[in-house]
Amino acid sequence: MALSFRQSEIIDIARADGRVSVEDLAQRFDVTLQTIRRDLADLADSGLVERVHGGAVPRAGVTNLAYAERRSMNQSAKAAIARSCAAAIPDNCSVILNLGTTTEAVAQALLNHRNITVITNNMNVANILMANPSCEIMVAGGAFRRSDGGLVGELTTQFFEQFKVDFAVIGTSALDADGDLLDYDLAEVRVSKTIIRQARQVFLVCDHSKLGRSAPARLASLSEISTLFTDKPLPEALRGKCGEWSTKVTVG
């Protein structure tokens, strides 16, 4: 299911507030109650929310959203985050880009960079950067994941162990109140942990919808991240922890 702008916003509101009501949403978007009920029915059919009396709540679980749905969500926020991140990456450097729709947006924002080497386990990133003739692209081996164009597994981990790069740009499925980066796939987590170890600076690109989400596997802590690029200010407590850890936060 390709989400409309309104449906993406409804999911964001549900995650931020814990619940949405049909009447409040109709007023917010200036549409009829029936239109909102159809939106919620579509989102419930896609497993993104659970219907409750008078509204809906975000669906909790241990599986990630489908790739096409993730790509369609918060596109303008991801583009702004990507531009901020790319601006912090100079020409004449080496970069690892891992899996995720926001890292793919970063690849798009790197199309005018010169003399860069990009190492990736994301086939979508490689395909995007083919349009930059001044970018050398190195693609990891491993088990190909058709759902999102990712390469994961032990071969992928061993591939990244061969490099020491200037920057790594990573995404995450969830970011909790403790500052832990969470994901759903242990094979992907193992690859990402290796990527973090092999980079001099680590950039996390993460829009506000990841805050408060739940996922079962711990990838890293924000204390291991050089800079977090996001689209909205962090909660005060988490902002304070980033200050303690010397993790820079850039709101695009």
C-alpha atoms as one frame of an Amber mdcrd trajectory, in Angstrom:
protein
   0.000   0.000   0.000   1.364   3.422  -0.974   0.503   5.852   1.792  -0.989
   9.248   1.073   0.466  12.295   2.796  -2.513  12.365   5.173  -2.148   8.682
   6.041   1.574   9.138   6.764   0.723  12.043   9.039  -1.934   9.972  10.804
   0.646   7.276  11.577   3.072   9.906  12.905   0.393  11.415  15.149  -0.650
   7.992  16.412   2.925   7.146  17.337   3.525  10.496  18.996   0.253  10.599
  20.964  -0.408   6.882  21.420  -3.923   7.222  19.988  -5.844   9.166  17.346
  -9.558   9.930  17.235 -11.682  10.185  14.122 -13.135  13.555  15.154  -9.771
  15.143  15.959  -8.248  13.949  12.689 -11.204  15.165  10.648 -10.841  18.595
  12.225  -7.057  18.662  11.816  -7.146  17.748   8.113 -10.437  19.528   7.348
 -12.037  16.429   5.856 -15.163  14.432   6.654 -15.408  11.813   9.378 -16.057
   9.204   6.686 -12.789  10.109   4.920 -10.835   9.570   8.139 -12.645   6.289
   8.805 -11.603   5.092   5.330  -8.003   6.143   6.021  -7.969   4.261   9.322
  -9.569   1.218   7.723  -6.885   1.186   5.004  -4.116   1.592   7.587  -5.601
  -1.158   9.752  -5.881  -3.499   6.741  -2.172  -2.867   6.079  -1.278  -3.686
   9.696  -0.055  -0.174  10.510  -2.656   0.709  13.160  -5.259  -1.087  15.246
  -8.812   0.221  15.261 -10.335   1.096  18.621 -13.657   2.714  19.446 -13.663
   6.191  17.941 -10.177   6.023  16.471  -7.000   3.953  16.302  -3.737   3.193
  18.095  -0.320   2.405  16.596   0.243  -1.260  16.091   3.020  -2.770  18.182
   4.950  -5.766  16.952   8.261  -7.343  16.135   8.252  -6.901  12.372   9.197
  -3.823  10.417   6.932  -1.961   8.008   7.054  -3.054   4.392   9.788  -1.350
   2.389   7.440   0.443  -0.006   5.476   1.832   2.920   8.648   3.008   4.682
   9.860   4.690   1.489   6.584   6.604   1.144   6.582   7.900   4.724   7.995
  11.313   5.715   9.637  11.852   2.347  10.158  15.608   2.766  11.657  15.112
   6.234  14.021  12.428   4.926  15.116  14.681   2.079  15.875  17.536   4.497
  17.799  15.193   6.804  19.732  13.851   3.825  20.722  17.335   2.667  22.019
  18.222   6.151  23.978  14.990   6.355  25.455  15.324   2.866  26.529  18.893
   3.669  28.662  17.483   6.501  30.419  15.060   4.132  33.235  16.704   2.145
  34.536  15.852  -1.287  37.561  13.528  -1.482  36.495  11.121   1.247  35.253
   7.563   1.834  31.747   6.766   3.070  29.788   3.669   4.045  26.030   3.836
   3.481  23.969   1.010   4.932  20.354  -0.081   4.567  17.330   2.170   4.869
  15.189   4.623   2.985  16.844   7.630   4.660  20.346   6.474   3.731  19.044
   6.179   0.166  17.977   9.824   0.414  21.545  10.640   1.518  22.845   8.866
  -1.591  20.623  11.123  -3.681  22.037  14.163  -1.864  25.611  13.009  -2.668
  25.127  13.074  -6.432  27.127  16.300  -6.826  29.996  15.317  -4.518  33.351
  14.848  -6.190  35.969  12.150  -5.789  34.161  10.115  -3.153  34.253   6.389
  -2.530  30.972   4.885  -1.342  30.902   1.387   0.105  27.458  -0.082   0.591
  25.371  -3.169   1.168  22.344  -1.398  -0.294  21.716  -2.043  -3.996  19.360
   0.948  -4.146  22.202   3.225  -2.962  24.507   1.805  -5.632  21.907   2.348
  -8.341  21.295   5.951  -7.233  24.996   6.822  -7.167  25.606   5.407 -10.644
  24.517   8.851 -11.828  27.573  10.451 -10.155  30.595   9.864 -12.434  32.924
  11.137  -9.711  31.854   8.458  -7.232  33.584   5.094  -6.948  31.066   2.504
  -5.771  31.937  -0.706  -3.948  29.144  -3.162  -3.205  29.307  -5.807  -0.485
  28.633  -9.459  -1.100  26.216 -11.458   0.994  22.688 -12.793   1.032  20.462
 -10.597  -1.119  17.237  -9.473   0.524  14.639  -8.927  -2.177  12.304  -7.012
   0.141  14.539  -3.926   0.218  17.609  -4.525  -1.950  19.872  -5.130   1.046
  22.808  -7.505   1.428  23.283  -9.090   4.849  24.982 -12.022   6.523  28.466
 -13.166   7.442  29.955 -12.436   4.016  28.683  -8.860   4.260  30.200  -8.447
   7.710  33.560  -9.806   6.519  33.501  -7.432   3.546  33.128  -4.347   5.731
  35.883  -5.526   8.082  38.365  -4.851   5.278  37.810  -1.079   5.337  38.476
   1.950   7.521  36.413   4.854   6.203  36.062   8.540   6.990  32.305   8.427
   7.513  29.547   5.885   8.010  25.926   6.876   7.482  23.479   4.492   9.110
  19.765   4.332   9.752  17.737   2.641  12.460  14.255   1.195  12.785  13.654
   2.666  16.239  15.266   4.999  18.780  14.149   4.584  22.372  14.154   6.935
  25.354  17.472   5.495  26.594  19.178   6.495  23.369  19.426   2.928  22.071
  19.186   2.252  18.340  16.923  -0.748  17.720  16.228  -2.992  14.756  14.281
  -6.101  13.760  16.863  -8.217  11.931  19.819  -9.662  13.851  21.756 -10.289
  10.635  21.383  -6.626   9.707  22.354  -5.578  13.233  25.604  -7.546  13.058
  26.504  -5.822   9.790  25.693  -2.383  11.191  27.795  -2.982  14.310  30.748
  -3.759  12.052  30.126  -0.630   9.999  30.232   1.494  13.152  33.558  -0.039
  14.180  35.107   0.620  10.780  34.312   4.367  10.573  36.122   7.372  11.995
  32.836   9.272  12.290  29.361   7.760  12.426  26.296   9.704  11.282  22.809
   8.502  12.193  19.984   9.675   9.918  16.655   9.250  11.656  13.328  11.065
  11.327  11.047  11.716  14.290   8.759   8.762  13.518  11.465   6.400  14.819
  11.218   7.879  18.326   9.085   5.746  20.593   8.922   2.810  18.184   9.809
  -0.618  19.485  12.090  -3.254  17.952  13.659  -6.298  19.622  17.356  -6.073
  18.651  19.788  -3.471  20.010  22.137  -2.074  17.386  24.077   0.606  19.275
  23.764   3.599  21.579  23.689   7.251  20.597  26.869   7.476  22.682  28.599
   5.685  19.766  27.278   8.187  17.211  29.185  11.313  16.159  26.163  13.224
  14.836  22.439  12.523  14.747  20.623  14.150  11.834  16.886  14.396  12.429
  13.901  16.582  11.574  12.485  17.549  14.969  14.066  18.342  18.358  14.637
  15.377  20.648  12.808  15.045  23.968  14.592  17.039  26.670  15.890  13.991
  28.569  17.384  12.419  25.461  18.839  15.768  24.397  20.591  15.935  27.763
  22.055  12.459  27.311  23.417  13.423  23.903  25.147  16.366  25.554  26.737
  14.043  28.120  27.903  11.721  25.352  29.179  14.546  23.098  26.802  13.344
  20.411  25.966  16.283  18.186  22.317  16.668  17.144  21.484  18.477  13.892
  17.828  19.260  13.244  17.247  19.735   9.531
